[in-house]
Amino acid sequence: AVQGDRVPFTVQIGNTGDAPLAYRTQGDCGCVIAVAPGTLAPNAVTLLRPHLDTTEYVGELDKRFLILTNDPERPSVIVPVRLKVK
């Protein structure tokens, strides 16, 4: 990516349980722009479309996108976000 780009990425999440799955997202810094919270019905799948703002960065970026849920067995998932910025 070129410095200043807003780089979108996609993360698919699904609900394999038998109750609604509430989720919210956050980045580990201000450059990882999260998506609005939501709820997934049982057996539903959705695509989350956050993005990475490269305005303040040059070089290798190694960030994290967090998905926080009401699932007692897996309350959080960390998605690594890696990018080279010129």
Backbone as XML, in Angstrom:
<?xml version="1.0"?>
<chain id="A" units="angstrom">
  <residue number="1" name="ALA">
    <atom name="N" x="0.848" y="-1.177" z="0.000"/>
    <atom name="CA" x="0.000" y="0.000" z="0.000"/>
    <atom name="C" x="0.891" y="1.236" z="0.000"/>
  </residue>
  <residue number="2" name="VAL">
    <atom name="N" x="0.332" y="2.342" z="-0.375"/>
    <atom name="CA" x="1.019" y="3.623" z="-0.371"/>
    <atom name="C" x="0.559" y="4.397" z="0.857"/>
  </residue>
  <residue number="3" name="GLN">
    <atom name="N" x="1.511" y="5.081" z="1.513"/>
    <atom name="CA" x="1.155" y="5.847" z="2.699"/>
    <atom name="C" x="-0.024" y="6.761" z="2.387"/>
  </residue>
  <residue number="4" name="GLY">
    <atom name="N" x="-1.008" y="6.774" z="3.277"/>
    <atom name="CA" x="-2.217" y="7.568" z="3.092"/>
    <atom name="C" x="-3.399" y="6.757" z="2.583"/>
  </residue>
  <residue number="5" name="ASP">
    <atom name="N" x="-3.149" y="5.548" z="2.090"/>
    <atom name="CA" x="-4.249" y="4.690" z="1.619"/>
    <atom name="C" x="-5.107" y="4.224" z="2.789"/>
  </residue>
  <residue number="6" name="ARG">
    <atom name="N" x="-6.370" y="4.024" z="2.517"/>
    <atom name="CA" x="-7.275" y="3.343" z="3.441"/>
    <atom name="C" x="-7.487" y="1.956" z="2.840"/>
  </residue>
  <residue number="7" name="VAL">
    <atom name="N" x="-6.887" y="0.957" z="3.459"/>
    <atom name="CA" x="-6.844" y="-0.388" z="2.890"/>
    <atom name="C" x="-7.944" y="-1.243" z="3.524"/>
  </residue>
  <residue number="8" name="PRO">
    <atom name="N" x="-8.968" y="-1.603" z="2.742"/>
    <atom name="CA" x="-10.033" y="-2.445" z="3.291"/>
    <atom name="C" x="-9.582" y="-3.906" z="3.358"/>
  </residue>
  <residue number="9" name="PHE">
    <atom name="N" x="-10.163" y="-4.630" z="4.300"/>
    <atom name="CA" x="-9.988" y="-6.078" z="4.344"/>
    <atom name="C" x="-11.294" y="-6.690" z="4.834"/>
  </residue>
  <residue number="10" name="THR">
    <atom name="N" x="-11.447" y="-7.982" z="4.639"/>
    <atom name="CA" x="-12.700" y="-8.664" z="4.954"/>
    <atom name="C" x="-12.431" y="-9.815" z="5.905"/>
  </residue>
  <residue number="11" name="VAL">
    <atom name="N" x="-13.310" y="-9.952" z="6.896"/>
    <atom name="CA" x="-13.243" y="-11.056" z="7.844"/>
    <atom name="C" x="-14.630" y="-11.693" z="7.892"/>
  </residue>
  <residue number="12" name="GLN">
    <atom name="N" x="-14.713" y="-12.989" z="7.634"/>
    <atom name="CA" x="-15.990" y="-13.700" z="7.695"/>
    <atom name="C" x="-16.173" y="-14.296" z="9.081"/>
  </residue>
  <residue number="13" name="ILE">
    <atom name="N" x="-17.356" y="-14.082" z="9.676"/>
    <atom name="CA" x="-17.678" y="-14.730" z="10.941"/>
    <atom name="C" x="-19.011" y="-15.461" z="10.784"/>
  </residue>
  <residue number="14" name="GLY">
    <atom name="N" x="-19.167" y="-16.524" z="11.563"/>
    <atom name="CA" x="-20.391" y="-17.310" z="11.510"/>
    <atom name="C" x="-20.836" y="-17.722" z="12.898"/>
  </residue>
  <residue number="15" name="ASN">
    <atom name="N" x="-22.103" y="-18.004" z="13.024"/>
    <atom name="CA" x="-22.678" y="-18.453" z="14.287"/>
    <atom name="C" x="-23.099" y="-19.911" z="14.128"/>
  </residue>
  <residue number="16" name="THR">
    <atom name="N" x="-22.343" y="-20.816" z="14.737"/>
    <atom name="CA" x="-22.673" y="-22.236" z="14.665"/>
    <atom name="C" x="-23.457" y="-22.691" z="15.891"/>
  </residue>
  <residue number="17" name="GLY">
    <atom name="N" x="-23.769" y="-21.757" z="16.771"/>
    <atom name="CA" x="-24.522" y="-22.085" z="17.985"/>
    <atom name="C" x="-26.016" y="-22.078" z="17.755"/>
  </residue>
  <residue number="18" name="ASP">
    <atom name="N" x="-26.760" y="-22.216" z="18.850"/>
    <atom name="CA" x="-28.225" y="-22.231" z="18.750"/>
    <atom name="C" x="-28.854" y="-20.995" z="19.391"/>
  </residue>
  <residue number="19" name="ALA">
    <atom name="N" x="-28.071" y="-19.965" z="19.674"/>
    <atom name="CA" x="-28.560" y="-18.700" z="20.222"/>
    <atom name="C" x="-27.927" y="-17.555" z="19.432"/>
  </residue>
  <residue number="20" name="PRO">
    <atom name="N" x="-28.526" y="-16.369" z="19.482"/>
    <atom name="CA" x="-27.926" y="-15.227" z="18.778"/>
    <atom name="C" x="-26.508" y="-14.940" z="19.278"/>
  </residue>
  <residue number="21" name="LEU">
    <atom name="N" x="-25.639" y="-14.572" z="18.358"/>
    <atom name="CA" x="-24.256" y="-14.231" z="18.667"/>
    <atom name="C" x="-24.094" y="-12.721" z="18.526"/>
  </residue>
  <residue number="22" name="ALA">
    <atom name="N" x="-23.858" y="-12.049" z="19.635"/>
    <atom name="CA" x="-23.598" y="-10.612" z="19.603"/>
    <atom name="C" x="-22.096" y="-10.414" z="19.439"/>
  </residue>
  <residue number="23" name="TYR">
    <atom name="N" x="-21.718" y="-9.440" z="18.626"/>
    <atom name="CA" x="-20.299" y="-9.166" z="18.427"/>
    <atom name="C" x="-20.056" y="-7.665" z="18.343"/>
  </residue>
  <residue number="24" name="ARG">
    <atom name="N" x="-18.832" y="-7.296" z="18.685"/>
    <atom name="CA" x="-18.333" y="-5.949" z="18.460"/>
    <atom name="C" x="-16.876" y="-6.086" z="18.075"/>
  </residue>
  <residue number="25" name="THR">
    <atom name="N" x="-16.317" y="-5.075" z="17.461"/>
    <atom name="CA" x="-14.943" y="-5.165" z="16.983"/>
    <atom name="C" x="-14.143" y="-3.953" z="17.438"/>
  </residue>
  <residue number="26" name="GLN">
    <atom name="N" x="-12.834" y="-4.132" z="17.460"/>
    <atom name="CA" x="-11.938" y="-3.017" z="17.736"/>
    <atom name="C" x="-10.564" y="-3.347" z="17.185"/>
  </residue>
  <residue number="27" name="GLY">
    <atom name="N" x="-9.821" y="-2.292" z="16.894"/>
    <atom name="CA" x="-8.447" y="-2.463" z="16.470"/>
    <atom name="C" x="-7.518" y="-2.257" z="17.647"/>
  </residue>
  <residue number="28" name="ASP">
    <atom name="N" x="-6.281" y="-2.679" z="17.498"/>
    <atom name="CA" x="-5.321" y="-2.494" z="18.580"/>
    <atom name="C" x="-4.680" y="-1.109" z="18.542"/>
  </residue>
  <residue number="29" name="CYS">
    <atom name="N" x="-5.060" y="-0.297" z="17.546"/>
    <atom name="CA" x="-4.604" y="1.089" z="17.475"/>
    <atom name="C" x="-5.642" y="1.880" z="16.680"/>
  </residue>
  <residue number="30" name="GLY">
    <atom name="N" x="-5.449" y="3.179" z="16.608"/>
    <atom name="CA" x="-6.393" y="4.024" z="15.881"/>
    <atom name="C" x="-6.366" y="3.835" z="14.382"/>
  </residue>
  <residue number="31" name="CYS">
    <atom name="N" x="-5.359" y="3.154" z="13.857"/>
    <atom name="CA" x="-5.265" y="2.960" z="12.408"/>
    <atom name="C" x="-6.127" y="1.801" z="11.910"/>
  </residue>
  <residue number="32" name="VAL">
    <atom name="N" x="-6.526" y="0.900" z="12.804"/>
    <atom name="CA" x="-7.403" y="-0.208" z="12.424"/>
    <atom name="C" x="-8.829" y="0.241" z="12.721"/>
  </residue>
  <residue number="33" name="ILE">
    <atom name="N" x="-9.582" y="0.522" z="11.672"/>
    <atom name="CA" x="-10.921" y="1.076" z="11.809"/>
    <atom name="C" x="-11.937" y="-0.057" z="11.865"/>
  </residue>
  <residue number="34" name="ALA">
    <atom name="N" x="-12.603" y="-0.174" z="13.004"/>
    <atom name="CA" x="-13.538" y="-1.274" z="13.262"/>
    <atom name="C" x="-14.861" y="-1.050" z="12.540"/>
  </residue>
  <residue number="35" name="VAL">
    <atom name="N" x="-15.758" y="-2.015" z="12.695"/>
    <atom name="CA" x="-17.097" y="-1.939" z="12.111"/>
    <atom name="C" x="-18.125" y="-1.860" z="13.240"/>
  </residue>
  <residue number="36" name="ALA">
    <atom name="N" x="-19.340" y="-1.485" z="12.902"/>
    <atom name="CA" x="-20.404" y="-1.357" z="13.897"/>
    <atom name="C" x="-20.720" y="-2.715" z="14.531"/>
  </residue>
  <residue number="37" name="PRO">
    <atom name="N" x="-21.112" y="-2.722" z="15.800"/>
    <atom name="CA" x="-21.505" y="-3.979" z="16.448"/>
    <atom name="C" x="-22.726" y="-4.575" z="15.757"/>
  </residue>
  <residue number="38" name="GLY">
    <atom name="N" x="-22.929" y="-5.863" z="15.994"/>
    <atom name="CA" x="-24.068" y="-6.530" z="15.376"/>
    <atom name="C" x="-24.418" y="-7.814" z="16.097"/>
  </residue>
  <residue number="39" name="THR">
    <atom name="N" x="-25.429" y="-8.492" z="15.566"/>
    <atom name="CA" x="-25.894" y="-9.767" z="16.096"/>
    <atom name="C" x="-26.118" y="-10.711" z="14.932"/>
  </residue>
  <residue number="40" name="LEU">
    <atom name="N" x="-25.692" y="-11.954" z="15.117"/>
    <atom name="CA" x="-25.900" y="-12.992" z="14.100"/>
    <atom name="C" x="-26.874" y="-14.032" z="14.632"/>
  </residue>
  <residue number="41" name="ALA">
    <atom name="N" x="-27.857" y="-14.382" z="13.838"/>
    <atom name="CA" x="-28.782" y="-15.453" z="14.188"/>
    <atom name="C" x="-28.050" y="-16.799" z="14.107"/>
  </residue>
  <residue number="42" name="PRO">
    <atom name="N" x="-28.566" y="-17.827" z="14.758"/>
    <atom name="CA" x="-27.962" y="-19.157" z="14.637"/>
    <atom name="C" x="-27.835" y="-19.565" z="13.163"/>
  </residue>
  <residue number="43" name="ASN">
    <atom name="N" x="-26.716" y="-20.172" z="12.816"/>
    <atom name="CA" x="-26.392" y="-20.645" z="11.463"/>
    <atom name="C" x="-26.200" y="-19.535" z="10.440"/>
  </residue>
  <residue number="44" name="ALA">
    <atom name="N" x="-26.102" y="-18.288" z="10.882"/>
    <atom name="CA" x="-25.889" y="-17.174" z="9.955"/>
    <atom name="C" x="-24.400" y="-16.892" z="9.802"/>
  </residue>
  <residue number="45" name="VAL">
    <atom name="N" x="-24.060" y="-16.264" z="8.683"/>
    <atom name="CA" x="-22.691" y="-15.876" z="8.369"/>
    <atom name="C" x="-22.730" y="-14.429" z="7.885"/>
  </residue>
  <residue number="46" name="THR">
    <atom name="N" x="-21.704" y="-13.667" z="8.221"/>
    <atom name="CA" x="-21.611" y="-12.301" z="7.714"/>
    <atom name="C" x="-20.163" y="-11.959" z="7.423"/>
  </residue>
  <residue number="47" name="LEU">
    <atom name="N" x="-19.973" y="-10.949" z="6.596"/>
    <atom name="CA" x="-18.642" y="-10.440" z="6.287"/>
    <atom name="C" x="-18.462" y="-9.102" z="6.978"/>
  </residue>
  <residue number="48" name="LEU">
    <atom name="N" x="-17.408" y="-8.980" z="7.758"/>
    <atom name="CA" x="-17.046" y="-7.712" z="8.375"/>
    <atom name="C" x="-16.068" y="-7.027" z="7.436"/>
  </residue>
  <residue number="49" name="ARG">
    <atom name="N" x="-16.223" y="-5.713" z="7.253"/>
    <atom name="CA" x="-15.382" y="-4.985" z="6.307"/>
    <atom name="C" x="-14.682" y="-3.794" z="6.985"/>
  </residue>
  <residue number="50" name="PRO">
    <atom name="N" x="-13.732" y="-4.071" z="7.871"/>
    <atom name="CA" x="-12.946" y="-2.990" z="8.458"/>
    <atom name="C" x="-11.906" y="-2.487" z="7.457"/>
  </residue>
  <residue number="51" name="HIS">
    <atom name="N" x="-11.126" y="-1.501" z="7.855"/>
    <atom name="CA" x="-10.026" y="-1.060" z="7.005"/>
    <atom name="C" x="-8.872" y="-0.555" z="7.857"/>
  </residue>
  <residue number="52" name="LEU">
    <atom name="N" x="-7.745" y="-0.393" z="7.211"/>
    <atom name="CA" x="-6.519" y="0.068" z="7.848"/>
    <atom name="C" x="-6.164" y="1.414" z="7.239"/>
  </residue>
  <residue number="53" name="ASP">
    <atom name="N" x="-5.996" y="2.428" z="8.077"/>
    <atom name="CA" x="-5.627" y="3.769" z="7.625"/>
    <atom name="C" x="-4.109" y="3.906" z="7.743"/>
  </residue>
  <residue number="54" name="THR">
    <atom name="N" x="-3.429" y="4.063" z="6.603"/>
    <atom name="CA" x="-1.965" y="4.081" z="6.590"/>
    <atom name="C" x="-1.372" y="5.489" z="6.653"/>
  </residue>
  <residue number="55" name="THR">
    <atom name="N" x="-2.175" y="6.483" z="6.976"/>
    <atom name="CA" x="-1.727" y="7.879" z="6.955"/>
    <atom name="C" x="-0.451" y="8.108" z="7.761"/>
  </residue>
  <residue number="56" name="GLU">
    <atom name="N" x="-0.343" y="7.503" z="8.913"/>
    <atom name="CA" x="0.782" y="7.764" z="9.819"/>
    <atom name="C" x="1.908" y="6.726" z="9.720"/>
  </residue>
  <residue number="57" name="TYR">
    <atom name="N" x="1.882" y="5.845" z="8.730"/>
    <atom name="CA" x="2.808" y="4.711" z="8.737"/>
    <atom name="C" x="3.568" y="4.550" z="7.438"/>
  </residue>
  <residue number="58" name="VAL">
    <atom name="N" x="4.808" y="4.069" z="7.569"/>
    <atom name="CA" x="5.639" y="3.639" z="6.453"/>
    <atom name="C" x="6.394" y="2.411" z="6.942"/>
  </residue>
  <residue number="59" name="GLY">
    <atom name="N" x="6.518" y="1.411" z="6.086"/>
    <atom name="CA" x="7.226" y="0.187" z="6.452"/>
    <atom name="C" x="6.262" y="-0.944" z="6.757"/>
  </residue>
  <residue number="60" name="GLU">
    <atom name="N" x="6.752" y="-1.901" z="7.520"/>
    <atom name="CA" x="5.960" y="-3.080" z="7.870"/>
    <atom name="C" x="4.964" y="-2.736" z="8.985"/>
  </residue>
  <residue number="61" name="LEU">
    <atom name="N" x="3.707" y="-3.018" z="8.770"/>
    <atom name="CA" x="2.679" y="-2.854" z="9.796"/>
    <atom name="C" x="2.261" y="-4.232" z="10.266"/>
  </residue>
  <residue number="62" name="ASP">
    <atom name="N" x="2.210" y="-4.408" z="11.560"/>
    <atom name="CA" x="1.786" y="-5.670" z="12.152"/>
    <atom name="C" x="0.784" y="-5.313" z="13.252"/>
  </residue>
  <residue number="63" name="LYS">
    <atom name="N" x="-0.493" y="-5.291" z="12.905"/>
    <atom name="CA" x="-1.555" y="-4.857" z="13.808"/>
    <atom name="C" x="-2.520" y="-6.006" z="14.071"/>
  </residue>
  <residue number="64" name="ARG">
    <atom name="N" x="-3.506" y="-5.736" z="14.945"/>
    <atom name="CA" x="-4.501" y="-6.767" z="15.268"/>
    <atom name="C" x="-5.912" y="-6.170" z="15.203"/>
  </residue>
  <residue number="65" name="PHE">
    <atom name="N" x="-6.823" y="-6.982" z="14.697"/>
    <atom name="CA" x="-8.245" y="-6.668" z="14.646"/>
    <atom name="C" x="-8.931" y="-7.656" z="15.582"/>
  </residue>
  <residue number="66" name="LEU">
    <atom name="N" x="-9.637" y="-7.149" z="16.586"/>
    <atom name="CA" x="-10.256" y="-8.012" z="17.590"/>
    <atom name="C" x="-11.759" y="-8.111" z="17.372"/>
  </residue>
  <residue number="67" name="ILE">
    <atom name="N" x="-12.269" y="-9.339" z="17.498"/>
    <atom name="CA" x="-13.707" y="-9.588" z="17.454"/>
    <atom name="C" x="-14.096" y="-10.102" z="18.833"/>
  </residue>
  <residue number="68" name="LEU">
    <atom name="N" x="-14.953" y="-9.358" z="19.508"/>
    <atom name="CA" x="-15.398" y="-9.702" z="20.858"/>
    <atom name="C" x="-16.851" y="-10.146" z="20.783"/>
  </residue>
  <residue number="69" name="THR">
    <atom name="N" x="-17.173" y="-11.302" z="21.409"/>
    <atom name="CA" x="-18.514" y="-11.870" z="21.291"/>
    <atom name="C" x="-19.068" y="-12.266" z="22.658"/>
  </residue>
  <residue number="70" name="ASN">
    <atom name="N" x="-20.327" y="-12.659" z="22.640"/>
    <atom name="CA" x="-20.968" y="-13.174" z="23.851"/>
    <atom name="C" x="-20.862" y="-14.705" z="23.935"/>
  </residue>
  <residue number="71" name="ASP">
    <atom name="N" x="-20.046" y="-15.307" z="23.116"/>
    <atom name="CA" x="-19.828" y="-16.760" z="23.137"/>
    <atom name="C" x="-18.946" y="-17.109" z="24.336"/>
  </residue>
  <residue number="72" name="PRO">
    <atom name="N" x="-19.463" y="-17.849" z="25.318"/>
    <atom name="CA" x="-18.666" y="-18.145" z="26.509"/>
    <atom name="C" x="-17.454" y="-19.041" z="26.222"/>
  </residue>
  <residue number="73" name="GLU">
    <atom name="N" x="-17.497" y="-19.826" z="25.152"/>
    <atom name="CA" x="-16.376" y="-20.701" z="24.806"/>
    <atom name="C" x="-15.286" y="-19.982" z="24.011"/>
  </residue>
  <residue number="74" name="ARG">
    <atom name="N" x="-15.652" y="-18.919" z="23.332"/>
    <atom name="CA" x="-14.684" y="-18.166" z="22.519"/>
    <atom name="C" x="-15.090" y="-16.688" z="22.515"/>
  </residue>
  <residue number="75" name="PRO">
    <atom name="N" x="-14.851" y="-16.001" z="23.641"/>
    <atom name="CA" x="-15.313" y="-14.614" z="23.759"/>
    <atom name="C" x="-14.526" y="-13.611" z="22.920"/>
  </residue>
  <residue number="76" name="SER">
    <atom name="N" x="-13.354" y="-13.993" z="22.442"/>
    <atom name="CA" x="-12.599" y="-13.070" z="21.592"/>
    <atom name="C" x="-11.784" y="-13.841" z="20.563"/>
  </residue>
  <residue number="77" name="VAL">
    <atom name="N" x="-11.606" y="-13.191" z="19.427"/>
    <atom name="CA" x="-10.781" y="-13.730" z="18.349"/>
    <atom name="C" x="-9.870" y="-12.594" z="17.887"/>
  </residue>
  <residue number="78" name="ILE">
    <atom name="N" x="-8.602" y="-12.891" z="17.739"/>
    <atom name="CA" x="-7.638" y="-11.902" z="17.251"/>
    <atom name="C" x="-7.291" y="-12.241" z="15.808"/>
  </residue>
  <residue number="79" name="VAL">
    <atom name="N" x="-7.480" y="-11.266" z="14.927"/>
    <atom name="CA" x="-7.157" y="-11.441" z="13.517"/>
    <atom name="C" x="-5.913" y="-10.593" z="13.221"/>
  </residue>
  <residue number="80" name="PRO">
    <atom name="N" x="-4.806" y="-11.219" z="12.854"/>
    <atom name="CA" x="-3.609" y="-10.426" z="12.518"/>
    <atom name="C" x="-3.813" y="-9.652" z="11.220"/>
  </residue>
  <residue number="81" name="VAL">
    <atom name="N" x="-3.292" y="-8.433" z="11.183"/>
    <atom name="CA" x="-3.373" y="-7.585" z="9.995"/>
    <atom name="C" x="-1.942" y="-7.163" z="9.686"/>
  </residue>
  <residue number="82" name="ARG">
    <atom name="N" x="-1.420" y="-7.630" z="8.572"/>
    <atom name="CA" x="-0.044" y="-7.313" z="8.184"/>
    <atom name="C" x="-0.039" y="-6.636" z="6.818"/>
  </residue>
  <residue number="83" name="LEU">
    <atom name="N" x="0.789" y="-5.603" z="6.714"/>
    <atom name="CA" x="0.793" y="-4.814" z="5.495"/>
    <atom name="C" x="2.139" y="-4.116" z="5.358"/>
  </residue>
  <residue number="84" name="LYS">
    <atom name="N" x="2.600" y="-3.954" z="4.143"/>
    <atom name="CA" x="3.812" y="-3.167" z="3.857"/>
    <atom name="C" x="3.352" y="-1.856" z="3.223"/>
  </residue>
  <residue number="85" name="VAL">
    <atom name="N" x="3.801" y="-0.758" z="3.827"/>
    <atom name="CA" x="3.412" y="0.576" z="3.364"/>
    <atom name="C" x="4.635" y="1.293" z="2.811"/>
  </residue>
  <residue number="86" name="LYS">
    <atom name="N" x="4.499" y="1.863" z="1.608"/>
    <atom name="CA" x="5.598" y="2.606" z="0.958"/>
    <atom name="C" x="5.384" y="4.095" z="1.150"/>
  </residue>
</chain>
